[in-house]
Amino acid sequence: MSTIWAGDKVVGELTSGYYGHRVGACIGLGMLRADLNQPGQAVEVEIFGQRYPAVVQADQPLWDAKNERIRA
C-alpha cells in the first residue's frame, strides 16, 4: 500500500493501482479523508519513497462510457 499526502500530512492510503490503457494514465484506488474527497482535489501519492502528483476524480467512469469520442 502507498500513502496519500496533502501538503505535509498523510491523508489516506492507496490500496491498488495500475496503468489504465483506455485512459492513457495511471489509475489508483484508495481511501481518502472525507473532507478532501472532492473531484479535482490535488494530492500526492508516495510510491517507494517518491511522491507523484495525483488528482481526485469524480465517481464516474474514467473512459468514454457514452462512446462520444470520435474514433479513427
Chimera marker file (.cmm) of the C-alpha trace (Angstrom):
<marker_set name="trace">
<marker id="1" x="0.000" y="0.000" z="0.000" r="1" g="1" b="0" radius="0.5"/>
<marker id="2" x="1.080" y="3.568" z="-0.654" r="1" g="1" b="0" radius="0.5"/>
<marker id="3" x="0.315" y="6.706" z="1.306" r="1" g="1" b="0" radius="0.5"/>
<marker id="4" x="-1.678" y="9.667" z="0.015" r="1" g="1" b="0" radius="0.5"/>
<marker id="5" x="-0.396" y="13.100" z="1.042" r="1" g="1" b="0" radius="0.5"/>
<marker id="6" x="-1.935" y="16.580" z="1.113" r="1" g="1" b="0" radius="0.5"/>
<marker id="7" x="0.873" y="19.014" z="1.831" r="1" g="1" b="0" radius="0.5"/>
<marker id="8" x="2.913" y="17.613" z="4.707" r="1" g="1" b="0" radius="0.5"/>
<marker id="9" x="0.164" y="15.351" z="6.130" r="1" g="1" b="0" radius="0.5"/>
<marker id="10" x="-0.776" y="11.758" z="5.334" r="1" g="1" b="0" radius="0.5"/>
<marker id="11" x="-4.488" y="11.856" z="4.438" r="1" g="1" b="0" radius="0.5"/>
<marker id="12" x="-5.156" y="8.416" z="3.013" r="1" g="1" b="0" radius="0.5"/>
<marker id="13" x="-3.903" y="5.161" z="1.625" r="1" g="1" b="0" radius="0.5"/>
<marker id="14" x="-3.767" y="3.809" z="-1.914" r="1" g="1" b="0" radius="0.5"/>
<marker id="15" x="-4.900" y="0.184" z="-1.963" r="1" g="1" b="0" radius="0.5"/>
<marker id="16" x="-4.277" y="-0.632" z="-5.627" r="1" g="1" b="0" radius="0.5"/>
<marker id="17" x="-3.086" y="0.933" z="-8.829" r="1" g="1" b="0" radius="0.5"/>
<marker id="18" x="-2.223" y="0.120" z="-12.415" r="1" g="1" b="0" radius="0.5"/>
<marker id="19" x="-1.887" y="1.723" z="-15.829" r="1" g="1" b="0" radius="0.5"/>
<marker id="20" x="-5.290" y="2.388" z="-17.465" r="1" g="1" b="0" radius="0.5"/>
<marker id="21" x="-4.856" y="1.694" z="-21.175" r="1" g="1" b="0" radius="0.5"/>
<marker id="22" x="-8.243" y="3.196" z="-22.071" r="1" g="1" b="0" radius="0.5"/>
<marker id="23" x="-7.438" y="6.493" z="-20.336" r="1" g="1" b="0" radius="0.5"/>
<marker id="24" x="-3.699" y="6.560" z="-21.051" r="1" g="1" b="0" radius="0.5"/>
<marker id="25" x="-2.704" y="7.228" z="-17.441" r="1" g="1" b="0" radius="0.5"/>
<marker id="26" x="-2.069" y="5.523" z="-14.120" r="1" g="1" b="0" radius="0.5"/>
<marker id="27" x="-5.174" y="4.886" z="-12.011" r="1" g="1" b="0" radius="0.5"/>
<marker id="28" x="-5.247" y="4.265" z="-8.284" r="1" g="1" b="0" radius="0.5"/>
<marker id="29" x="-7.957" y="3.205" z="-5.876" r="1" g="1" b="0" radius="0.5"/>
<marker id="30" x="-7.654" y="4.223" z="-2.271" r="1" g="1" b="0" radius="0.5"/>
<marker id="31" x="-9.180" y="5.607" z="0.885" r="1" g="1" b="0" radius="0.5"/>
<marker id="32" x="-9.001" y="9.354" z="1.424" r="1" g="1" b="0" radius="0.5"/>
<marker id="33" x="-10.022" y="11.623" z="4.274" r="1" g="1" b="0" radius="0.5"/>
<marker id="34" x="-13.671" y="12.646" z="3.727" r="1" g="1" b="0" radius="0.5"/>
<marker id="35" x="-13.031" y="16.408" z="3.704" r="1" g="1" b="0" radius="0.5"/>
<marker id="36" x="-10.561" y="16.011" z="0.801" r="1" g="1" b="0" radius="0.5"/>
<marker id="37" x="-12.741" y="13.678" z="-1.247" r="1" g="1" b="0" radius="0.5"/>
<marker id="38" x="-13.788" y="16.273" z="-3.847" r="1" g="1" b="0" radius="0.5"/>
<marker id="39" x="-13.277" y="15.918" z="-7.631" r="1" g="1" b="0" radius="0.5"/>
<marker id="40" x="-10.296" y="17.995" z="-8.718" r="1" g="1" b="0" radius="0.5"/>
<marker id="41" x="-8.589" y="17.906" z="-5.309" r="1" g="1" b="0" radius="0.5"/>
<marker id="42" x="-4.810" y="17.765" z="-5.794" r="1" g="1" b="0" radius="0.5"/>
<marker id="43" x="-2.921" y="15.234" z="-3.668" r="1" g="1" b="0" radius="0.5"/>
<marker id="44" x="0.313" y="13.264" z="-3.912" r="1" g="1" b="0" radius="0.5"/>
<marker id="45" x="0.828" y="9.504" z="-3.852" r="1" g="1" b="0" radius="0.5"/>
<marker id="46" x="4.029" y="8.150" z="-2.339" r="1" g="1" b="0" radius="0.5"/>
<marker id="47" x="5.406" y="5.074" z="-4.111" r="1" g="1" b="0" radius="0.5"/>
<marker id="48" x="8.708" y="3.591" z="-2.900" r="1" g="1" b="0" radius="0.5"/>
<marker id="49" x="9.639" y="6.857" z="-1.174" r="1" g="1" b="0" radius="0.5"/>
<marker id="50" x="8.921" y="9.095" z="-4.188" r="1" g="1" b="0" radius="0.5"/>
<marker id="51" x="5.853" y="11.350" z="-4.338" r="1" g="1" b="0" radius="0.5"/>
<marker id="52" x="3.822" y="11.732" z="-7.524" r="1" g="1" b="0" radius="0.5"/>
<marker id="53" x="1.046" y="14.259" z="-8.203" r="1" g="1" b="0" radius="0.5"/>
<marker id="54" x="-2.499" y="12.905" z="-8.335" r="1" g="1" b="0" radius="0.5"/>
<marker id="55" x="-5.999" y="14.320" z="-8.702" r="1" g="1" b="0" radius="0.5"/>
<marker id="56" x="-9.211" y="13.030" z="-7.117" r="1" g="1" b="0" radius="0.5"/>
<marker id="57" x="-11.650" y="12.002" z="-9.851" r="1" g="1" b="0" radius="0.5"/>
<marker id="58" x="-15.451" y="12.130" z="-9.850" r="1" g="1" b="0" radius="0.5"/>
<marker id="59" x="-17.361" y="8.935" z="-9.047" r="1" g="1" b="0" radius="0.5"/>
<marker id="60" x="-17.999" y="8.010" z="-12.688" r="1" g="1" b="0" radius="0.5"/>
<marker id="61" x="-16.261" y="6.040" z="-15.447" r="1" g="1" b="0" radius="0.5"/>
<marker id="62" x="-12.875" y="7.463" z="-16.483" r="1" g="1" b="0" radius="0.5"/>
<marker id="63" x="-13.167" y="6.228" z="-20.065" r="1" g="1" b="0" radius="0.5"/>
<marker id="64" x="-15.628" y="7.295" z="-22.756" r="1" g="1" b="0" radius="0.5"/>
<marker id="65" x="-18.557" y="5.244" z="-21.456" r="1" g="1" b="0" radius="0.5"/>
<marker id="66" x="-21.090" y="7.001" z="-23.732" r="1" g="1" b="0" radius="0.5"/>
<marker id="67" x="-18.841" y="6.484" z="-26.767" r="1" g="1" b="0" radius="0.5"/>
<marker id="68" x="-18.866" y="10.220" z="-27.552" r="1" g="1" b="0" radius="0.5"/>
<marker id="69" x="-15.238" y="10.478" z="-28.652" r="1" g="1" b="0" radius="0.5"/>
<marker id="70" x="-14.552" y="10.276" z="-32.346" r="1" g="1" b="0" radius="0.5"/>
<marker id="71" x="-12.680" y="7.162" z="-33.383" r="1" g="1" b="0" radius="0.5"/>
<marker id="72" x="-10.289" y="6.961" z="-36.283" r="1" g="1" b="0" radius="0.5"/>
<link id1="1" id2="2" r="1" g="1" b="0" radius="0.2"/>
<link id1="2" id2="3" r="1" g="1" b="0" radius="0.2"/>
<link id1="3" id2="4" r="1" g="1" b="0" radius="0.2"/>
<link id1="4" id2="5" r="1" g="1" b="0" radius="0.2"/>
<link id1="5" id2="6" r="1" g="1" b="0" radius="0.2"/>
<link id1="6" id2="7" r="1" g="1" b="0" radius="0.2"/>
<link id1="7" id2="8" r="1" g="1" b="0" radius="0.2"/>
<link id1="8" id2="9" r="1" g="1" b="0" radius="0.2"/>
<link id1="9" id2="10" r="1" g="1" b="0" radius="0.2"/>
<link id1="10" id2="11" r="1" g="1" b="0" radius="0.2"/>
<link id1="11" id2="12" r="1" g="1" b="0" radius="0.2"/>
<link id1="12" id2="13" r="1" g="1" b="0" radius="0.2"/>
<link id1="13" id2="14" r="1" g="1" b="0" radius="0.2"/>
<link id1="14" id2="15" r="1" g="1" b="0" radius="0.2"/>
<link id1="15" id2="16" r="1" g="1" b="0" radius="0.2"/>
<link id1="16" id2="17" r="1" g="1" b="0" radius="0.2"/>
<link id1="17" id2="18" r="1" g="1" b="0" radius="0.2"/>
<link id1="18" id2="19" r="1" g="1" b="0" radius="0.2"/>
<link id1="19" id2="20" r="1" g="1" b="0" radius="0.2"/>
<link id1="20" id2="21" r="1" g="1" b="0" radius="0.2"/>
<link id1="21" id2="22" r="1" g="1" b="0" radius="0.2"/>
<link id1="22" id2="23" r="1" g="1" b="0" radius="0.2"/>
<link id1="23" id2="24" r="1" g="1" b="0" radius="0.2"/>
<link id1="24" id2="25" r="1" g="1" b="0" radius="0.2"/>
<link id1="25" id2="26" r="1" g="1" b="0" radius="0.2"/>
<link id1="26" id2="27" r="1" g="1" b="0" radius="0.2"/>
<link id1="27" id2="28" r="1" g="1" b="0" radius="0.2"/>
<link id1="28" id2="29" r="1" g="1" b="0" radius="0.2"/>
<link id1="29" id2="30" r="1" g="1" b="0" radius="0.2"/>
<link id1="30" id2="31" r="1" g="1" b="0" radius="0.2"/>
<link id1="31" id2="32" r="1" g="1" b="0" radius="0.2"/>
<link id1="32" id2="33" r="1" g="1" b="0" radius="0.2"/>
<link id1="33" id2="34" r="1" g="1" b="0" radius="0.2"/>
<link id1="34" id2="35" r="1" g="1" b="0" radius="0.2"/>
<link id1="35" id2="36" r="1" g="1" b="0" radius="0.2"/>
<link id1="36" id2="37" r="1" g="1" b="0" radius="0.2"/>
<link id1="37" id2="38" r="1" g="1" b="0" radius="0.2"/>
<link id1="38" id2="39" r="1" g="1" b="0" radius="0.2"/>
<link id1="39" id2="40" r="1" g="1" b="0" radius="0.2"/>
<link id1="40" id2="41" r="1" g="1" b="0" radius="0.2"/>
<link id1="41" id2="42" r="1" g="1" b="0" radius="0.2"/>
<link id1="42" id2="43" r="1" g="1" b="0" radius="0.2"/>
<link id1="43" id2="44" r="1" g="1" b="0" radius="0.2"/>
<link id1="44" id2="45" r="1" g="1" b="0" radius="0.2"/>
<link id1="45" id2="46" r="1" g="1" b="0" radius="0.2"/>
<link id1="46" id2="47" r="1" g="1" b="0" radius="0.2"/>
<link id1="47" id2="48" r="1" g="1" b="0" radius="0.2"/>
<link id1="48" id2="49" r="1" g="1" b="0" radius="0.2"/>
<link id1="49" id2="50" r="1" g="1" b="0" radius="0.2"/>
<link id1="50" id2="51" r="1" g="1" b="0" radius="0.2"/>
<link id1="51" id2="52" r="1" g="1" b="0" radius="0.2"/>
<link id1="52" id2="53" r="1" g="1" b="0" radius="0.2"/>
<link id1="53" id2="54" r="1" g="1" b="0" radius="0.2"/>
<link id1="54" id2="55" r="1" g="1" b="0" radius="0.2"/>
<link id1="55" id2="56" r="1" g="1" b="0" radius="0.2"/>
<link id1="56" id2="57" r="1" g="1" b="0" radius="0.2"/>
<link id1="57" id2="58" r="1" g="1" b="0" radius="0.2"/>
<link id1="58" id2="59" r="1" g="1" b="0" radius="0.2"/>
<link id1="59" id2="60" r="1" g="1" b="0" radius="0.2"/>
<link id1="60" id2="61" r="1" g="1" b="0" radius="0.2"/>
<link id1="61" id2="62" r="1" g="1" b="0" radius="0.2"/>
<link id1="62" id2="63" r="1" g="1" b="0" radius="0.2"/>
<link id1="63" id2="64" r="1" g="1" b="0" radius="0.2"/>
<link id1="64" id2="65" r="1" g="1" b="0" radius="0.2"/>
<link id1="65" id2="66" r="1" g="1" b="0" radius="0.2"/>
<link id1="66" id2="67" r="1" g="1" b="0" radius="0.2"/>
<link id1="67" id2="68" r="1" g="1" b="0" radius="0.2"/>
<link id1="68" id2="69" r="1" g="1" b="0" radius="0.2"/>
<link id1="69" id2="70" r="1" g="1" b="0" radius="0.2"/>
<link id1="70" id2="71" r="1" g="1" b="0" radius="0.2"/>
<link id1="71" id2="72" r="1" g="1" b="0" radius="0.2"/>
</marker_set>
